[in-house]
């Protein structure tokens, strides 16, 4: 299971985006977004929700959790 910050980087790179592009989407700076991607700071839930909608993936995917597991 990859840490969420590695998944953030992979999603961004897979969509040919820069850190600045994603930072603008989130309404933050490239420096702050870089800290999220490097695991220095935890990303706020509101940003995770925005990225789920943008990339069309679930929060479970971004967080590296298995999907559709029994409760």
mmCIF file of the N, C-alpha and C atoms, coordinates in Angstrom:
data_MODEL
# 
_entry.id   MODEL 
# 
loop_
_atom_site.group_PDB 
_atom_site.id 
_atom_site.type_symbol 
_atom_site.label_atom_id 
_atom_site.label_alt_id 
_atom_site.label_comp_id 
_atom_site.label_asym_id 
_atom_site.label_entity_id 
_atom_site.label_seq_id 
_atom_site.pdbx_PDB_ins_code 
_atom_site.Cartn_x 
_atom_site.Cartn_y 
_atom_site.Cartn_z 
_atom_site.occupancy 
_atom_site.B_iso_or_equiv 
_atom_site.pdbx_formal_charge 
_atom_site.auth_seq_id 
_atom_site.auth_comp_id 
_atom_site.auth_asym_id 
_atom_site.auth_atom_id 
_atom_site.pdbx_PDB_model_num 
ATOM 1   N N  . UNK A 1 1  ? 0.848   -1.180 0.000   1.00 0.00 ? 1  UNK A N  1 
ATOM 2   C CA . UNK A 1 1  ? 0.000   0.000  0.000   1.00 0.00 ? 1  UNK A CA 1 
ATOM 3   C C  . UNK A 1 1  ? 0.893   1.243  0.000   1.00 0.00 ? 1  UNK A C  1 
ATOM 4   N N  . UNK A 1 2  ? 0.725   2.079  -1.015  1.00 0.00 ? 2  UNK A N  1 
ATOM 5   C CA . UNK A 1 2  ? 1.508   3.305  -1.114  1.00 0.00 ? 2  UNK A CA 1 
ATOM 6   C C  . UNK A 1 2  ? 0.914   4.381  -0.214  1.00 0.00 ? 2  UNK A C  1 
ATOM 7   N N  . UNK A 1 3  ? 1.771   5.225  0.361   1.00 0.00 ? 3  UNK A N  1 
ATOM 8   C CA . UNK A 1 3  ? 1.245   6.357  1.127   1.00 0.00 ? 3  UNK A CA 1 
ATOM 9   C C  . UNK A 1 3  ? 0.493   7.312  0.206   1.00 0.00 ? 3  UNK A C  1 
ATOM 10  N N  . UNK A 1 4  ? -0.481  8.017  0.766   1.00 0.00 ? 4  UNK A N  1 
ATOM 11  C CA . UNK A 1 4  ? -1.334  8.879  -0.051  1.00 0.00 ? 4  UNK A CA 1 
ATOM 12  C C  . UNK A 1 4  ? -0.534  9.931  -0.809  1.00 0.00 ? 4  UNK A C  1 
ATOM 13  N N  . UNK A 1 5  ? 0.555   10.417 -0.233  1.00 0.00 ? 5  UNK A N  1 
ATOM 14  C CA . UNK A 1 5  ? 1.306   11.467 -0.918  1.00 0.00 ? 5  UNK A CA 1 
ATOM 15  C C  . UNK A 1 5  ? 1.998   10.943 -2.176  1.00 0.00 ? 5  UNK A C  1 
ATOM 16  N N  . UNK A 1 6  ? 2.356   9.667  -2.206  1.00 0.00 ? 6  UNK A N  1 
ATOM 17  C CA . UNK A 1 6  ? 2.900   9.084  -3.439  1.00 0.00 ? 6  UNK A CA 1 
ATOM 18  C C  . UNK A 1 6  ? 1.801   8.930  -4.488  1.00 0.00 ? 6  UNK A C  1 
ATOM 19  N N  . UNK A 1 7  ? 0.598   8.628  -4.048  1.00 0.00 ? 7  UNK A N  1 
ATOM 20  C CA . UNK A 1 7  ? -0.539  8.519  -4.967  1.00 0.00 ? 7  UNK A CA 1 
ATOM 21  C C  . UNK A 1 7  ? -0.864  9.886  -5.553  1.00 0.00 ? 7  UNK A C  1 
ATOM 22  N N  . UNK A 1 8  ? -0.793  10.938 -4.734  1.00 0.00 ? 8  UNK A N  1 
ATOM 23  C CA . UNK A 1 8  ? -1.015  12.300 -5.237  1.00 0.00 ? 8  UNK A CA 1 
ATOM 24  C C  . UNK A 1 8  ? -0.043  12.620 -6.368  1.00 0.00 ? 8  UNK A C  1 
ATOM 25  N N  . UNK A 1 9  ? 1.225   12.296 -6.158  1.00 0.00 ? 9  UNK A N  1 
ATOM 26  C CA . UNK A 1 9  ? 2.243   12.568 -7.178  1.00 0.00 ? 9  UNK A CA 1 
ATOM 27  C C  . UNK A 1 9  ? 1.954   11.772 -8.450  1.00 0.00 ? 9  UNK A C  1 
ATOM 28  N N  . UNK A 1 10 ? 1.627   10.494 -8.294  1.00 0.00 ? 10 UNK A N  1 
ATOM 29  C CA . UNK A 1 10 ? 1.340   9.650  -9.460  1.00 0.00 ? 10 UNK A CA 1 
ATOM 30  C C  . UNK A 1 10 ? 0.150   10.179 -10.250 1.00 0.00 ? 10 UNK A C  1 
ATOM 31  N N  . UNK A 1 11 ? -0.914  10.556 -9.558  1.00 0.00 ? 11 UNK A N  1 
ATOM 32  C CA . UNK A 1 11 ? -2.091  11.104 -10.244 1.00 0.00 ? 11 UNK A CA 1 
ATOM 33  C C  . UNK A 1 11 ? -1.732  12.368 -11.017 1.00 0.00 ? 11 UNK A C  1 
ATOM 34  N N  . UNK A 1 12 ? -0.976  13.242 -10.378 1.00 0.00 ? 12 UNK A N  1 
ATOM 35  C CA . UNK A 1 12 ? -0.593  14.500 -11.032 1.00 0.00 ? 12 UNK A CA 1 
ATOM 36  C C  . UNK A 1 12 ? 0.249   14.223 -12.271 1.00 0.00 ? 12 UNK A C  1 
ATOM 37  N N  . UNK A 1 13 ? 1.240   13.364 -12.130 1.00 0.00 ? 13 UNK A N  1 
ATOM 38  C CA . UNK A 1 13 ? 2.115   13.051 -13.261 1.00 0.00 ? 13 UNK A CA 1 
ATOM 39  C C  . UNK A 1 13 ? 1.361   12.328 -14.373 1.00 0.00 ? 13 UNK A C  1 
ATOM 40  N N  . UNK A 1 14 ? 0.447   11.433 -14.016 1.00 0.00 ? 14 UNK A N  1 
ATOM 41  C CA . UNK A 1 14 ? -0.351  10.717 -15.019 1.00 0.00 ? 14 UNK A CA 1 
ATOM 42  C C  . UNK A 1 14 ? -1.220  11.664 -15.841 1.00 0.00 ? 14 UNK A C  1 
ATOM 43  N N  . UNK A 1 15 ? -1.563  12.812 -15.260 1.00 0.00 ? 15 UNK A N  1 
ATOM 44  C CA . UNK A 1 15 ? -2.390  13.801 -15.958 1.00 0.00 ? 15 UNK A CA 1 
ATOM 45  C C  . UNK A 1 15 ? -1.557  14.940 -16.543 1.00 0.00 ? 15 UNK A C  1 
ATOM 46  N N  . UNK A 1 16 ? -0.233  14.762 -16.565 1.00 0.00 ? 16 UNK A N  1 
ATOM 47  C CA . UNK A 1 16 ? 0.697   15.758 -17.122 1.00 0.00 ? 16 UNK A CA 1 
ATOM 48  C C  . UNK A 1 16 ? 0.487   17.147 -16.534 1.00 0.00 ? 16 UNK A C  1 
ATOM 49  N N  . UNK A 1 17 ? 0.344   17.202 -15.220 1.00 0.00 ? 17 UNK A N  1 
ATOM 50  C CA . UNK A 1 17 ? 0.150   18.471 -14.527 1.00 0.00 ? 17 UNK A CA 1 
ATOM 51  C C  . UNK A 1 17 ? 1.387   18.803 -13.702 1.00 0.00 ? 17 UNK A C  1 
ATOM 52  N N  . UNK A 1 18 ? 1.602   20.089 -13.490 1.00 0.00 ? 18 UNK A N  1 
ATOM 53  C CA . UNK A 1 18 ? 2.668   20.528 -12.598 1.00 0.00 ? 18 UNK A CA 1 
ATOM 54  C C  . UNK A 1 18 ? 2.103   20.693 -11.194 1.00 0.00 ? 18 UNK A C  1 
ATOM 55  N N  . UNK A 1 19 ? 2.986   20.819 -10.228 1.00 0.00 ? 19 UNK A N  1 
ATOM 56  C CA . UNK A 1 19 ? 2.530   21.099 -8.869  1.00 0.00 ? 19 UNK A CA 1 
ATOM 57  C C  . UNK A 1 19 ? 1.784   22.431 -8.836  1.00 0.00 ? 19 UNK A C  1 
ATOM 58  N N  . UNK A 1 20 ? 2.230   23.392 -9.622  1.00 0.00 ? 20 UNK A N  1 
ATOM 59  C CA . UNK A 1 20 ? 1.547   24.693 -9.676  1.00 0.00 ? 20 UNK A CA 1 
ATOM 60  C C  . UNK A 1 20 ? 0.132   24.557 -10.215 1.00 0.00 ? 20 UNK A C  1 
ATOM 61  N N  . UNK A 1 21 ? -0.053  23.702 -11.222 1.00 0.00 ? 21 UNK A N  1 
ATOM 62  C CA . UNK A 1 21 ? -1.398  23.479 -11.772 1.00 0.00 ? 21 UNK A CA 1 
ATOM 63  C C  . UNK A 1 21 ? -2.349  22.980 -10.685 1.00 0.00 ? 21 UNK A C  1 
ATOM 64  N N  . UNK A 1 22 ? -1.908  21.983 -9.937  1.00 0.00 ? 22 UNK A N  1 
ATOM 65  C CA . UNK A 1 22 ? -2.763  21.403 -8.899  1.00 0.00 ? 22 UNK A CA 1 
ATOM 66  C C  . UNK A 1 22 ? -2.954  22.398 -7.755  1.00 0.00 ? 22 UNK A C  1 
ATOM 67  N N  . UNK A 1 23 ? -1.900  23.113 -7.407  1.00 0.00 ? 23 UNK A N  1 
ATOM 68  C CA . UNK A 1 23 ? -2.012  24.124 -6.349  1.00 0.00 ? 23 UNK A CA 1 
ATOM 69  C C  . UNK A 1 23 ? -3.054  25.175 -6.718  1.00 0.00 ? 23 UNK A C  1 
ATOM 70  N N  . UNK A 1 24 ? -3.054  25.611 -7.971  1.00 0.00 ? 24 UNK A N  1 
ATOM 71  C CA . UNK A 1 24 ? -4.056  26.592 -8.421  1.00 0.00 ? 24 UNK A CA 1 
ATOM 72  C C  . UNK A 1 24 ? -5.463  26.030 -8.303  1.00 0.00 ? 24 UNK A C  1 
ATOM 73  N N  . UNK A 1 25 ? -5.646  24.773 -8.665  1.00 0.00 ? 25 UNK A N  1 
ATOM 74  C CA . UNK A 1 25 ? -6.947  24.118 -8.540  1.00 0.00 ? 25 UNK A CA 1 
ATOM 75  C C  . UNK A 1 25 ? -7.429  24.134 -7.088  1.00 0.00 ? 25 UNK A C  1 
ATOM 76  N N  . UNK A 1 26 ? -6.495  23.932 -6.167  1.00 0.00 ? 26 UNK A N  1 
ATOM 77  C CA . UNK A 1 26 ? -6.833  23.859 -4.746  1.00 0.00 ? 26 UNK A CA 1 
ATOM 78  C C  . UNK A 1 26 ? -6.871  25.227 -4.070  1.00 0.00 ? 26 UNK A C  1 
ATOM 79  N N  . UNK A 1 27 ? -6.423  26.256 -4.792  1.00 0.00 ? 27 UNK A N  1 
ATOM 80  C CA . UNK A 1 27 ? -6.403  27.593 -4.202  1.00 0.00 ? 27 UNK A CA 1 
ATOM 81  C C  . UNK A 1 27 ? -5.286  27.774 -3.191  1.00 0.00 ? 27 UNK A C  1 
ATOM 82  N N  . UNK A 1 28 ? -4.161  27.118 -3.448  1.00 0.00 ? 28 UNK A N  1 
ATOM 83  C CA . UNK A 1 28 ? -3.013  27.230 -2.555  1.00 0.00 ? 28 UNK A CA 1 
ATOM 84  C C  . UNK A 1 28 ? -1.768  27.509 -3.386  1.00 0.00 ? 28 UNK A C  1 
ATOM 85  N N  . UNK A 1 29 ? -0.616  27.517 -2.767  1.00 0.00 ? 29 UNK A N  1 
ATOM 86  C CA . UNK A 1 29 ? 0.628   27.781 -3.489  1.00 0.00 ? 29 UNK A CA 1 
ATOM 87  C C  . UNK A 1 29 ? 1.322   26.475 -3.862  1.00 0.00 ? 29 UNK A C  1 
ATOM 88  N N  . UNK A 1 30 ? 2.239   26.570 -4.804  1.00 0.00 ? 30 UNK A N  1 
ATOM 89  C CA . UNK A 1 30 ? 3.021   25.407 -5.205  1.00 0.00 ? 30 UNK A CA 1 
ATOM 90  C C  . UNK A 1 30 ? 3.834   24.887 -4.022  1.00 0.00 ? 30 UNK A C  1 
ATOM 91  N N  . UNK A 1 31 ? 4.350   25.790 -3.202  1.00 0.00 ? 31 UNK A N  1 
ATOM 92  C CA . UNK A 1 31 ? 5.164   25.377 -2.060  1.00 0.00 ? 31 UNK A CA 1 
ATOM 93  C C  . UNK A 1 31 ? 4.344   24.549 -1.063  1.00 0.00 ? 31 UNK A C  1 
ATOM 94  N N  . UNK A 1 32 ? 3.120   24.997 -0.791  1.00 0.00 ? 32 UNK A N  1 
ATOM 95  C CA . UNK A 1 32 ? 2.258   24.251 0.135   1.00 0.00 ? 32 UNK A CA 1 
ATOM 96  C C  . UNK A 1 32 ? 1.902   22.891 -0.468  1.00 0.00 ? 32 UNK A C  1 
ATOM 97  N N  . UNK A 1 33 ? 1.535   22.881 -1.760  1.00 0.00 ? 33 UNK A N  1 
ATOM 98  C CA . UNK A 1 33 ? 1.184   21.608 -2.390  1.00 0.00 ? 33 UNK A CA 1 
ATOM 99  C C  . UNK A 1 33 ? 2.380   20.653 -2.389  1.00 0.00 ? 33 UNK A C  1 
ATOM 100 N N  . UNK A 1 34 ? 3.562   21.175 -2.603  1.00 0.00 ? 34 UNK A N  1 
ATOM 101 C CA . UNK A 1 34 ? 4.767   20.343 -2.576  1.00 0.00 ? 34 UNK A CA 1 
ATOM 102 C C  . UNK A 1 34 ? 4.927   19.655 -1.222  1.00 0.00 ? 34 UNK A C  1 
ATOM 103 N N  . UNK A 1 35 ? 4.593   20.354 -0.157  1.00 0.00 ? 35 UNK A N  1 
ATOM 104 C CA . UNK A 1 35 ? 4.674   19.755 1.185   1.00 0.00 ? 35 UNK A CA 1 
ATOM 105 C C  . UNK A 1 35 ? 3.681   18.606 1.338   1.00 0.00 ? 35 UNK A C  1 
ATOM 106 N N  . UNK A 1 36 ? 2.519   18.725 0.706   1.00 0.00 ? 36 UNK A N  1 
ATOM 107 C CA . UNK A 1 36 ? 1.554   17.613 0.732   1.00 0.00 ? 36 UNK A CA 1 
ATOM 108 C C  . UNK A 1 36 ? 2.131   16.411 -0.010  1.00 0.00 ? 36 UNK A C  1 
ATOM 109 N N  . UNK A 1 37 ? 2.671   16.663 -1.200  1.00 0.00 ? 37 UNK A N  1 
ATOM 110 C CA . UNK A 1 37 ? 3.186   15.580 -2.044  1.00 0.00 ? 37 UNK A CA 1 
ATOM 111 C C  . UNK A 1 37 ? 4.408   14.902 -1.445  1.00 0.00 ? 37 UNK A C  1 
ATOM 112 N N  . UNK A 1 38 ? 5.134   15.616 -0.625  1.00 0.00 ? 38 UNK A N  1 
ATOM 113 C CA . UNK A 1 38 ? 6.328   15.048 0.006   1.00 0.00 ? 38 UNK A CA 1 
ATOM 114 C C  . UNK A 1 38 ? 6.050   14.475 1.387   1.00 0.00 ? 38 UNK A C  1 
ATOM 115 N N  . UNK A 1 39 ? 4.789   14.520 1.811   1.00 0.00 ? 39 UNK A N  1 
ATOM 116 C CA . UNK A 1 39 ? 4.416   13.937 3.089   1.00 0.00 ? 39 UNK A CA 1 
ATOM 117 C C  . UNK A 1 39 ? 4.826   14.762 4.294   1.00 0.00 ? 39 UNK A C  1 
ATOM 118 N N  . UNK A 1 40 ? 5.209   16.023 4.065   1.00 0.00 ? 40 UNK A N  1 
ATOM 119 C CA . UNK A 1 40 ? 5.615   16.893 5.169   1.00 0.00 ? 40 UNK A CA 1 
ATOM 120 C C  . UNK A 1 40 ? 4.388   17.385 5.929   1.00 0.00 ? 40 UNK A C  1 
ATOM 121 N N  . UNK A 1 41 ? 3.369   17.821 5.197   1.00 0.00 ? 41 UNK A N  1 
ATOM 122 C CA . UNK A 1 41 ? 2.106   18.285 5.788   1.00 0.00 ? 41 UNK A CA 1 
ATOM 123 C C  . UNK A 1 41 ? 0.982   17.365 5.338   1.00 0.00 ? 41 UNK A C  1 
ATOM 124 N N  . UNK A 1 42 ? -0.010  17.187 6.204   1.00 0.00 ? 42 UNK A N  1 
ATOM 125 C CA . UNK A 1 42 ? -1.188  16.415 5.815   1.00 0.00 ? 42 UNK A CA 1 
ATOM 126 C C  . UNK A 1 42 ? -2.140  17.303 5.026   1.00 0.00 ? 42 UNK A C  1 
ATOM 127 N N  . UNK A 1 43 ? -2.721  16.733 3.990   1.00 0.00 ? 43 UNK A N  1 
ATOM 128 C CA . UNK A 1 43 ? -3.642  17.482 3.144   1.00 0.00 ? 43 UNK A CA 1 
ATOM 129 C C  . UNK A 1 43 ? -5.006  17.582 3.818   1.00 0.00 ? 43 UNK A C  1 
ATOM 130 N N  . UNK A 1 44 ? -5.602  18.785 3.828   1.00 0.00 ? 44 UNK A N  1 
ATOM 131 C CA . UNK A 1 44 ? -6.952  18.934 4.395   1.00 0.00 ? 44 UNK A CA 1 
ATOM 132 C C  . UNK A 1 44 ? -7.983  18.124 3.603   1.00 0.00 ? 44 UNK A C  1 
ATOM 133 N N  . UNK A 1 45 ? -9.004  17.679 4.297   1.00 0.00 ? 45 UNK A N  1 
ATOM 134 C CA . UNK A 1 45 ? -10.057 16.877 3.672   1.00 0.00 ? 45 UNK A CA 1 
ATOM 135 C C  . UNK A 1 45 ? -10.681 17.621 2.495   1.00 0.00 ? 45 UNK A C  1 
ATOM 136 N N  . UNK A 1 46 ? -10.889 18.925 2.616   1.00 0.00 ? 46 UNK A N  1 
ATOM 137 C CA . UNK A 1 46 ? -11.515 19.680 1.521   1.00 0.00 ? 46 UNK A CA 1 
ATOM 138 C C  . UNK A 1 46 ? -10.691 19.578 0.232   1.00 0.00 ? 46 UNK A C  1 
ATOM 139 N N  . UNK A 1 47 ? -9.370  19.502 0.354   1.00 0.00 ? 47 UNK A N  1 
ATOM 140 C CA . UNK A 1 47 ? -8.522  19.354 -0.833  1.00 0.00 ? 47 UNK A CA 1 
ATOM 141 C C  . UNK A 1 47 ? -8.629  17.935 -1.400  1.00 0.00 ? 47 UNK A C  1 
ATOM 142 N N  . UNK A 1 48 ? -8.725  16.957 -0.523  1.00 0.00 ? 48 UNK A N  1 
ATOM 143 C CA . UNK A 1 48 ? -8.877  15.575 -0.987  1.00 0.00 ? 48 UNK A CA 1 
ATOM 144 C C  . UNK A 1 48 ? -10.181 15.440 -1.769  1.00 0.00 ? 48 UNK A C  1 
ATOM 145 N N  . UNK A 1 49 ? -11.246 16.042 -1.263  1.00 0.00 ? 49 UNK A N  1 
ATOM 146 C CA . UNK A 1 49 ? -12.542 15.999 -1.957  1.00 0.00 ? 49 UNK A CA 1 
ATOM 147 C C  . UNK A 1 49 ? -12.420 16.647 -3.334  1.00 0.00 ? 49 UNK A C  1 
ATOM 148 N N  . UNK A 1 50 ? -11.771 17.800 -3.404  1.00 0.00 ? 50 UNK A N  1 
ATOM 149 C CA . UNK A 1 50 ? -11.585 18.492 -4.687  1.00 0.00 ? 50 UNK A CA 1 
ATOM 150 C C  . UNK A 1 50 ? -10.817 17.615 -5.665  1.00 0.00 ? 50 UNK A C  1 
ATOM 151 N N  . UNK A 1 51 ? -9.753  16.972 -5.193  1.00 0.00 ? 51 UNK A N  1 
ATOM 152 C CA . UNK A 1 51 ? -8.954  16.122 -6.078  1.00 0.00 ? 51 UNK A CA 1 
ATOM 153 C C  . UNK A 1 51 ? -9.713  14.873 -6.509  1.00 0.00 ? 51 UNK A C  1 
ATOM 154 N N  . UNK A 1 52 ? -10.539 14.318 -5.639  1.00 0.00 ? 52 UNK A N  1 
ATOM 155 C CA . UNK A 1 52 ? -11.374 13.167 -6.019  1.00 0.00 ? 52 UNK A CA 1 
ATOM 156 C C  . UNK A 1 52 ? -12.274 13.533 -7.189  1.00 0.00 ? 52 UNK A C  1 
ATOM 157 N N  . UNK A 1 53 ? -12.894 14.690 -7.103  1.00 0.00 ? 53 UNK A N  1 
ATOM 158 C CA . UNK A 1 53 ? -13.784 15.138 -8.181  1.00 0.00 ? 53 UNK A CA 1 
ATOM 159 C C  . UNK A 1 53 ? -12.996 15.433 -9.449  1.00 0.00 ? 53 UNK A C  1 
ATOM 160 N N  . UNK A 1 54 ? -11.857 16.077 -9.311  1.00 0.00 ? 54 UNK A N  1 
ATOM 161 C CA . UNK A 1 54 ? -11.049 16.452 -10.471 1.00 0.00 ? 54 UNK A CA 1 
ATOM 162 C C  . UNK A 1 54 ? -10.503 15.222 -11.202 1.00 0.00 ? 54 UNK A C  1 
ATOM 163 N N  . UNK A 1 55 ? -9.915  14.289 -10.445 1.00 0.00 ? 55 UNK A N  1 
ATOM 164 C CA . UNK A 1 55 ? -9.323  13.096 -11.052 1.00 0.00 ? 55 UNK A CA 1 
ATOM 165 C C  . UNK A 1 55 ? -10.340 11.980 -11.287 1.00 0.00 ? 55 UNK A C  1 
ATOM 166 N N  . UNK A 1 56 ? -11.552 12.153 -10.747 1.00 0.00 ? 56 UNK A N  1 
ATOM 167 C CA . UNK A 1 56 ? -12.614 11.152 -10.860 1.00 0.00 ? 56 UNK A CA 1 
ATOM 168 C C  . UNK A 1 56 ? -12.203 9.811  -10.251 1.00 0.00 ? 56 UNK A C  1 
ATOM 169 N N  . UNK A 1 57 ? -11.713 9.918  -9.024  1.00 0.00 ? 57 UNK A N  1 
ATOM 170 C CA . UNK A 1 57 ? -11.349 8.731  -8.250  1.00 0.00 ? 57 UNK A CA 1 
ATOM 171 C C  . UNK A 1 57 ? -11.981 8.863  -6.867  1.00 0.00 ? 57 UNK A C  1 
ATOM 172 N N  . UNK A 1 58 ? -12.006 7.765  -6.137  1.00 0.00 ? 58 UNK A N  1 
ATOM 173 C CA . UNK A 1 58 ? -12.575 7.795  -4.786  1.00 0.00 ? 58 UNK A CA 1 
ATOM 174 C C  . UNK A 1 58 ? -11.531 8.271  -3.778  1.00 0.00 ? 58 UNK A C  1 
ATOM 175 N N  . UNK A 1 59 ? -12.012 8.691  -2.628  1.00 0.00 ? 59 UNK A N  1 
ATOM 176 C CA . UNK A 1 59 ? -11.109 9.046  -1.529  1.00 0.00 ? 59 UNK A CA 1 
ATOM 177 C C  . UNK A 1 59 ? -10.327 7.807  -1.091  1.00 0.00 ? 59 UNK A C  1 
ATOM 178 N N  . UNK A 1 60 ? -10.971 6.644  -1.123  1.00 0.00 ? 60 UNK A N  1 
ATOM 179 C CA . UNK A 1 60 ? -10.269 5.405  -0.784  1.00 0.00 ? 60 UNK A CA 1 
ATOM 180 C C  . UNK A 1 60 ? -9.056  5.212  -1.684  1.00 0.00 ? 60 UNK A C  1 
ATOM 181 N N  . UNK A 1 61 ? -9.216  5.513  -2.972  1.00 0.00 ? 61 UNK A N  1 
ATOM 182 C CA . UNK A 1 61 ? -8.101  5.368  -3.908  1.00 0.00 ? 61 UNK A CA 1 
ATOM 183 C C  . UNK A 1 61 ? -6.965  6.308  -3.534  1.00 0.00 ? 61 UNK A C  1 
ATOM 184 N N  . UNK A 1 62 ? -7.287  7.582  -3.334  1.00 0.00 ? 62 UNK A N  1 
ATOM 185 C CA . UNK A 1 62 ? -6.249  8.563  -2.995  1.00 0.00 ? 62 UNK A CA 1 
ATOM 186 C C  . UNK A 1 62 ? -5.562  8.199  -1.681  1.00 0.00 ? 62 UNK A C  1 
ATOM 187 N N  . UNK A 1 63 ? -6.329  7.706  -0.729  1.00 0.00 ? 63 UNK A N  1 
ATOM 188 C CA . UNK A 1 63 ? -5.762  7.373  0.578   1.00 0.00 ? 63 UNK A CA 1 
ATOM 189 C C  . UNK A 1 63 ? -5.073  6.011  0.600   1.00 0.00 ? 63 UNK A C  1 
ATOM 190 N N  . UNK A 1 64 ? -5.131  5.295  -0.524  1.00 0.00 ? 64 UNK A N  1 
ATOM 191 C CA . UNK A 1 64 ? -4.461  4.004  -0.612  1.00 0.00 ? 64 UNK A CA 1 
ATOM 192 C C  . UNK A 1 64 ? -5.169  2.894  0.132   1.00 0.00 ? 64 UNK A C  1 
ATOM 193 N N  . UNK A 1 65 ? -6.478  3.053  0.315   1.00 0.00 ? 65 UNK A N  1 
ATOM 194 C CA . UNK A 1 65 ? -7.268  2.044  1.026   1.00 0.00 ? 65 UNK A CA 1 
ATOM 195 C C  . UNK A 1 65 ? -7.908  1.083  0.031   1.00 0.00 ? 65 UNK A C  1 
ATOM 196 N N  . UNK A 1 66 ? -8.073  -0.174 0.413   1.00 0.00 ? 66 UNK A N  1 
ATOM 197 C CA . UNK A 1 66 ? -8.760  -1.105 -0.484  1.00 0.00 ? 66 UNK A CA 1 
ATOM 198 C C  . UNK A 1 66 ? -10.219 -0.686 -0.650  1.00 0.00 ? 66 UNK A C  1 
ATOM 199 N N  . UNK A 1 67 ? -10.715 -0.773 -1.880  1.00 0.00 ? 67 UNK A N  1 
ATOM 200 C CA . UNK A 1 67 ? -12.104 -0.396 -2.148  1.00 0.00 ? 67 UNK A CA 1 
ATOM 201 C C  . UNK A 1 67 ? -13.002 -1.621 -2.066  1.00 0.00 ? 67 UNK A C  1 
ATOM 202 N N  . UNK A 1 68 ? -14.265 -1.383 -1.726  1.00 0.00 ? 68 UNK A N  1 
ATOM 203 C CA . UNK A 1 68 ? -15.306 -2.410 -1.719  1.00 0.00 ? 68 UNK A CA 1 
ATOM 204 C C  . UNK A 1 68 ? -15.016 -3.589 -0.800  1.00 0.00 ? 68 UNK A C  1 
ATOM 205 N N  . UNK A 1 69 ? -14.364 -3.335 0.299   1.00 0.00 ? 69 UNK A N  1 
ATOM 206 C CA . UNK A 1 69 ? -14.153 -4.396 1.280   1.00 0.00 ? 69 UNK A CA 1 
ATOM 207 C C  . UNK A 1 69 ? -15.365 -4.455 2.187   1.00 0.00 ? 69 UNK A C  1 
ATOM 208 N N  . UNK A 1 70 ? -15.698 -5.621 2.672   1.00 0.00 ? 70 UNK A N  1 
ATOM 209 C CA . UNK A 1 70 ? -16.818 -5.768 3.595   1.00 0.00 ? 70 UNK A CA 1 
ATOM 210 C C  . UNK A 1 70 ? -16.581 -4.991 4.878   1.00 0.00 ? 70 UNK A C  1 
ATOM 211 N N  . UNK A 1 71 ? -17.658 -4.520 5.461   1.00 0.00 ? 71 UNK A N  1 
ATOM 212 C CA . UNK A 1 71 ? -17.540 -3.734 6.691   1.00 0.00 ? 71 UNK A CA 1 
ATOM 213 C C  . UNK A 1 71 ? -17.561 -4.639 7.892   1.00 0.00 ? 71 UNK A C  1 
# 
